[in-house]
Amino acid sequence: MWRMARPRKPLLSRDLIVEAAGTLVDAEGLEAVSTRRLAAALGVSGPSLYNHFRTKDEILDAVADAVSARVDLSMFDAADGRGWRAALHDWAHSYRGALSDHPNIVPVLARGPGRRPAGLRVADAVFGAMTAAGWPPAQATRIGALMRYFILGSAVASFARGFVDDEAAYDPADYPHLGRAHLLAERQREVDEGAFETGLAALLDGLALQYAALPRP
């Protein structure tokens, strides 16, 4: 029996293209993704990519969906028993963690899930859990939107990194309350994660008040 020799390189697949595109996006941003760059990274001809994706936007959608697929949704399972507030809290941290690892893809995710399967599963899980907890469908939709705005916004940029590590940049004569702003950059994680948790707690506190006021059957 004749046996075919294994190819020296793995056959081109959607997963390999998405992985290569994701690496480019992480390293250089969305504009770095092109047929030429991807083909060179994968060691193939440019036209071969079109057997799997028709456009660059389709590739970026797939990269975005791969990030969405990393978000933990187990807390929304009916058998989990965490409660809607704890579920939103834990999901928000999982979602932000996935975005923090891949911030350059956030603008694509911000467009909404569209037809992306993993993104749609996220939206479905949140809406389903909120309506199951007793939120009216319209309000459950707003909660899903609100949480996305908050989480995506927190991942777009770092507040702490917006200040330079130079005390001279914040002359007290001009900025009397920014005397320690130059220290923020070196405390980025503490500042940004603390801000996220503070905002999330305030958001959930407000929702809890609304939930308590809902009419009950």
C-alpha positions as CSV (number, residue, x, y, z in Angstrom):
1,M,0.0,0.0,0.0
2,W,1.3,3.4,-0.9
3,R,1.3,6.0,1.8
4,M,1.3,9.7,1.1
5,A,4.1,11.6,2.7
6,R,3.0,14.2,5.3
7,P,3.3,17.8,4.1
8,R,6.1,19.7,5.7
9,K,3.8,22.4,6.7
10,P,0.3,22.0,8.1
11,L,-2.4,22.4,5.5
12,L,-3.9,25.9,5.4
13,S,-7.1,26.2,7.5
14,R,-9.4,28.8,9.0
15,D,-7.9,28.3,12.4
16,L,-4.3,28.8,11.2
17,I,-5.4,32.0,9.4
18,V,-7.2,33.3,12.4
19,E,-4.3,32.6,14.7
20,A,-1.8,34.4,12.3
21,A,-4.2,37.3,12.0
22,G,-4.7,37.5,15.7
23,T,-0.9,37.6,16.3
24,L,-0.6,40.5,13.8
25,V,-3.5,42.4,15.4
26,D,-2.0,42.0,18.9
27,A,1.4,43.1,17.8
28,E,0.7,45.9,15.3
29,G,-3.0,46.7,15.3
30,L,-5.9,46.2,12.8
31,E,-4.2,47.9,9.9
32,A,-1.4,45.4,10.0
33,V,-3.7,42.6,8.7
34,S,-3.5,42.2,4.9
35,T,-3.5,39.3,2.5
36,R,0.2,39.8,1.8
37,R,1.2,39.9,5.4
38,L,-0.8,36.8,6.3
39,A,0.3,34.8,3.3
40,A,3.9,35.6,4.2
41,A,3.4,34.6,7.8
42,L,1.8,31.3,6.8
43,G,4.2,30.5,4.0
44,V,1.4,30.3,1.3
45,S,0.3,32.3,-1.7
46,G,-2.1,35.2,-1.1
47,P,-5.0,33.8,-3.3
48,S,-5.1,30.6,-1.2
49,L,-6.5,32.6,1.7
50,Y,-9.6,33.3,-0.3
51,N,-10.5,29.6,-0.1
52,H,-11.4,30.3,3.5
53,F,-12.2,34.0,3.8
54,R,-13.6,36.3,1.2
55,T,-12.4,39.6,2.7
56,K,-10.1,41.1,5.3
57,D,-13.2,42.1,7.3
58,E,-14.3,38.4,7.5
59,I,-10.9,37.5,8.9
60,L,-11.1,40.2,11.5
61,D,-14.6,39.1,12.4
62,A,-13.2,35.6,13.0
63,V,-10.4,37.0,15.2
64,A,-12.9,38.9,17.2
65,D,-15.1,35.8,17.6
66,A,-12.1,33.8,18.8
67,V,-11.7,36.3,21.6
68,S,-15.4,36.2,22.4
69,A,-15.1,32.4,22.6
70,R,-12.7,32.8,25.5
71,V,-15.3,34.5,27.7
72,D,-16.6,32.3,30.5
73,L,-20.4,31.9,30.3
74,S,-20.8,29.1,32.9
75,M,-22.2,31.5,35.5
76,F,-25.3,32.0,33.4
77,D,-26.2,28.3,33.4
78,A,-29.5,27.7,35.1
79,A,-27.8,25.0,37.3
80,D,-25.1,27.4,38.5
81,G,-27.2,29.1,41.1
82,R,-25.0,32.2,41.3
83,G,-27.9,34.7,41.0
84,W,-28.1,37.4,38.3
85,R,-26.0,40.0,40.1
86,A,-23.1,37.6,40.9
87,A,-23.3,36.2,37.4
88,L,-23.0,39.6,35.8
89,H,-20.1,40.5,38.1
90,D,-18.1,37.3,37.3
91,W,-18.9,37.5,33.6
92,A,-17.8,41.1,33.4
93,H,-14.4,40.2,34.8
94,S,-14.0,37.2,32.5
95,Y,-15.0,39.4,29.5
96,R,-12.7,42.2,30.4
97,G,-9.9,39.7,31.0
98,A,-10.3,38.4,27.5
99,L,-10.3,41.9,26.0
100,S,-7.4,43.1,28.1
101,D,-5.3,40.3,26.5
102,H,-6.3,41.5,23.0
103,P,-7.1,45.2,23.2
104,N,-6.5,45.9,19.5
105,I,-9.5,43.8,18.5
106,V,-11.9,45.8,20.7
107,P,-13.0,48.2,17.9
108,V,-14.2,45.2,15.9
109,L,-16.1,43.7,18.9
110,A,-17.6,47.1,19.5
111,R,-19.6,46.8,16.3
112,G,-21.7,44.1,17.9
113,P,-21.9,40.4,17.3
114,G,-23.5,40.5,13.9
115,R,-23.3,36.9,12.7
116,R,-20.4,35.8,14.8
117,P,-21.4,32.6,16.6
118,A,-19.4,33.1,19.9
119,G,-20.5,36.7,20.1
120,L,-24.1,35.7,19.7
121,R,-23.8,33.0,22.4
122,V,-22.6,35.7,24.8
123,A,-25.6,37.9,24.0
124,D,-28.0,35.0,24.2
125,A,-26.6,33.9,27.6
126,V,-26.8,37.3,29.2
127,F,-30.3,38.0,27.9
128,G,-31.5,34.5,28.8
129,A,-30.2,34.7,32.3
130,M,-31.7,38.2,32.9
131,T,-35.2,37.2,31.7
132,A,-35.0,34.0,33.7
133,A,-34.2,36.0,36.8
134,G,-37.4,38.1,36.3
135,W,-36.1,41.1,34.4
136,P,-38.6,42.3,31.7
137,P,-37.3,41.5,28.2
138,A,-36.8,45.2,27.3
139,Q,-34.8,45.9,30.5
140,A,-32.8,42.7,30.0
141,T,-31.8,44.0,26.5
142,R,-30.7,47.3,28.1
143,I,-28.7,45.5,30.7
144,G,-26.9,43.5,28.1
145,A,-26.1,46.7,26.1
146,L,-25.1,48.6,29.3
147,M,-22.7,45.9,30.3
148,R,-21.1,45.8,26.9
149,Y,-20.6,49.6,26.8
150,F,-19.0,49.5,30.2
151,I,-16.7,46.5,29.6
152,L,-15.7,47.4,26.1
153,G,-15.0,51.0,27.2
154,S,-12.8,49.9,30.0
155,A,-10.7,47.8,27.6
156,V,-10.2,50.5,24.9
157,A,-7.5,52.3,26.7
158,S,-5.8,52.7,30.1
159,F,-6.6,55.7,32.2
160,A,-3.4,55.4,34.1
161,R,-1.2,55.3,31.0
162,G,-2.7,58.5,29.9
163,F,-0.4,60.3,32.3
164,V,3.4,60.6,31.7
165,D,6.0,59.5,34.2
166,D,7.4,63.0,34.5
167,E,6.6,65.2,37.6
168,A,7.6,68.3,35.7
169,A,4.6,67.8,33.3
170,Y,2.2,68.6,36.1
171,D,3.2,72.0,37.4
172,P,1.1,72.8,40.5
173,A,0.7,76.3,39.2
174,D,-1.2,75.0,36.3
175,Y,-2.6,71.7,37.8
176,P,-2.9,72.1,41.5
177,H,-4.6,68.7,42.0
178,L,-2.3,66.6,39.8
179,G,0.8,66.7,41.9
180,R,1.0,62.9,42.0
181,A,-0.3,62.2,38.5
182,H,3.1,61.2,37.3
183,L,2.9,58.1,39.6
184,L,-0.2,56.7,37.9
185,A,1.7,55.1,34.9
186,E,3.7,52.8,37.2
187,R,0.5,51.8,39.0
188,Q,-1.5,51.1,35.9
189,R,-2.9,47.7,36.9
190,E,-3.9,48.8,40.4
191,V,-5.6,52.0,39.1
192,D,-7.3,50.5,36.1
193,E,-8.5,47.3,37.8
194,G,-9.6,49.3,40.8
195,A,-11.6,51.7,38.6
196,F,-13.2,48.8,36.8
197,E,-14.3,47.2,40.0
198,T,-15.5,50.5,41.5
199,G,-17.6,51.2,38.4
200,L,-18.9,47.6,38.2
201,A,-20.1,47.7,41.8
202,A,-21.8,51.0,41.3
203,L,-23.5,49.7,38.2
204,L,-24.7,46.5,39.9
205,D,-25.9,48.4,43.0
206,G,-28.0,50.6,40.7
207,L,-29.5,47.6,38.9
208,A,-30.2,45.9,42.2
209,L,-32.3,48.9,43.3
210,Q,-34.2,48.7,40.0
211,Y,-34.7,45.0,40.4
212,A,-36.1,45.4,43.9
213,A,-38.7,47.9,42.5
214,L,-39.9,45.5,39.8
215,P,-43.6,44.5,40.1
216,R,-43.9,40.9,41.2
217,P,-46.5,38.5,40.0
